[in-house]
Amino acid sequence: MDLGMAGKWALVCGASKGLGLGCVQALAGEGANVLMVARGAEALQASAAALRQRVGAGVQVLAVAADITTAEGRAAVFAERADFDIVVTNAGGPPMGSFRDWDRTAWIKAVDANMLTPIELIKATIDGMLARGFGRVVNITSSAVKAPIDVLGLSNGARSGLTGFVAGLARNPQIAAKGVTINNLLPGKFDTDRLAGLMQGMVKQSGKTVDEVRAAQAAPIPAKRFGTPAEFGAVCAFLCSQQAAYLTGQNILLDGGAYPGTF
């Protein structure tokens, strides 16, 4: 199936590893030119070099080491390239903990990274998409938007705020009728550094081994395993395709069947 993205430009955040890297690999594999952004310069350049070798000279791969959650970081990205047909927003999740320990600074940091940054990226790119009659925005959020996790309250709150904003914006006829879609991808448990970090916290709290914690975390998932970044990237690529033009304002849950609800 031709996804119709050859020659288009995609901005992918958090693209040096994990789910962001899975997305950028899938998009570039379909012929989209990509600008990868992440904070860690060394990991980013290594991932970009590997991707260039993988896709060949027909696809442009740019990389900008910057913190996309800051105004300075976004300025550095848009100085490299201003217009994008596809934007995949992605920022590291806030730390786990108890709401009693989170002060205003912690909350503002979470909201800034996981709600306001995606909104700023949409503001910076959507008018160009509308002018060209094609645009795809995919926000990587979390399964916690549908099934909140008590120790991830910062993430629950900030990402739910983004979800509400997107629900209204994506359905605006001035956007939806002009070839621009905005959707959210909600990952469950994927085998990434983020999951490994959360499990380390569980190891400390429970006194169990990493293997025991991994087994316990995978057991309730009907698929009986964690997802892979490649699987996640494939769904992201479909949402960015020409075939997904009638799909907007949705929250796509990828969790191996873990969410027990009907809706």
Helices and strands as residue ranges (DSSP letters): E 9-13, H 18-29, E 33-38, H 41-55, E 61-65, H 71-80, E 86-89, G 99-101, H 104-111, I 112-116, H 117-132, E 135-140, G 143-145, G 150-152, H 153-169, H 173-176, E 180-187, H 193-206, H 210-218, H 229-239, G 242-244, E 251-254
